[in-house]
């Protein structure tokens, strides 16, 4: 069996931030893989989590803590063609008017594709309610879907 991004990420489900002055050392390691400045786990760490999983599997990664940095990694695919295990989804952050995918230096969120419904997309990711878990997001927040690896290789 080939291990996929999704299979490996599932092993981290339940990892969460430590409230207060203490911090989860695993999350700090994920963050500091690509940036020296994070001193705590109470920062946006969705991209750090995904970079860590990709680093473990030696897959292409953004090497940035910005979620939208993933728009420049891998091959674009349509949501209808997305595959659990291999694809990531990049979202705008929060409700209201947000910049489009051409603006990388803006808030966002990134996670592993876990399925979708008519109006919702499921993502397995870090920093989803301060933990690694599967969460639902509105499909109209999707900025892009990327395939980092072709499982036919």
N, C-alpha and C positions, 0 to 999 in steps of 0.2 A: 504494500500500500504506500502510495506517495503521501507524504505529509503536506498539507496545504496551510496557507496562512490561517484559515479559519480553524483547522484542527489544532494548530499550536496555540492560537489565541484563546481557544476554549479552556485550555489548561490554566489560564490566568483569571477566569471568571471568579468574582468575589474579592479580588484584590482591590483595596480601597484606601482612600486618604485617611490619615490619622488626624482627627480634629485637635486644634490647639497648637502648642509649641513643639510637639513631637511630630515626626514625619515618617512616612513609610519609606524605608531604605530602598526597596525595589523600585518604587515610583521615582525616587530621586536618581537612581542609576539610569532609568529609562530617559529621564530629562537631560541628565548630564552627559549622555552619549553624544549629543549634538550641540549642547550649549552649557557653558560653565556657570552662568549666572543663577539658575534656580537653586535656591537654598531651602525651599520647602515644597511640599506636595500640594499646596493649595493654590496652584496655578493651572492654567489650561494645559492638560497633558495628553489629549487625544492623539496628537501627532507624535508625541514622544513615545506613546505606547505602540503605535503602528510602526514607527521607525525601529523600535526595539525588536518587534516580531520579524520585520523584514531583515534586519541585521542578523538575527539568529539563523534565518533561512538563506542568507546571502542573496537576497533579492534586491532589485533596485529600490531606492528609498529617497526621500526628499532631503534628509539631513537637516531639517528645519523643524522648529516647534510650531510654525504657522500651519494651520490646517489646510489653507488654500494652496500651500506650496506643493501639495500632491497633484494639483491640476497640471503640473509639468512633468509628471512621472508616469511611465507606462504608456499604454495604448488606449485611446478613448473607445468606449463601447456604449451602446444604447442600453438604457435600463432594462428593456425587454430582452436583451441578450446577456445580461449580467448572470454570472454563475457564483453560487455559494462556494466559498473555498478559495477563489482566485481573484475576486474583484473588490475594489474599494469604492466608496461613495463619498464625495465631497459636498458639504452643505453650506449654505449661508448660515450665519449665527443669529438666532432670535427672530422675533416677529417684526413686521413692518418692512419698509423700503430698505433694501440692502443693495450694495454694488453687485454687478454681474461677475461672471467668472474671469473676465479680463483684469479684474483688480485683485492681485494676489495679497497685497498689504491691507487686508481687511479681515474682520472677524469671521470665523468659520468653524466647522466641525468636520471630522473625518472618522470613518469607521469601515469595517468589513461588511460587505453586502451579505445579508442573511435572509433576503426574500422581500417581496413587496405585495401590496394590495392596490386597489384602485387609487386611493388617495394617500397611502402611507408606505414608507419604506422601513424595513427592519435593518438595524445595524448592530453588529457586535463590536464594541469599542471601549476604549478607556475614557475616563472622565465623563461617564454618563451617569448622572446623579452621584458623582464622586467615586465611582467604582467601575470595574470592568463587568459589563453585562450587555444583554441584548435590549435595545430600546427602539421605540417607534418614532418616526419623524414624518412631517408633512412632505409629500412628494414635490410640492412646489418650491421647496427649499433646495432641491438638488441643483448643484452647479456643474457636476460632472461625475462620470463613472469611469474608472480606469482599471485596465487589466495589467497586472505587474508581471505575470508569468503565464505562458501558454502551457496548459497541462498535457498537450500532445507532444511536447518536446521529450 
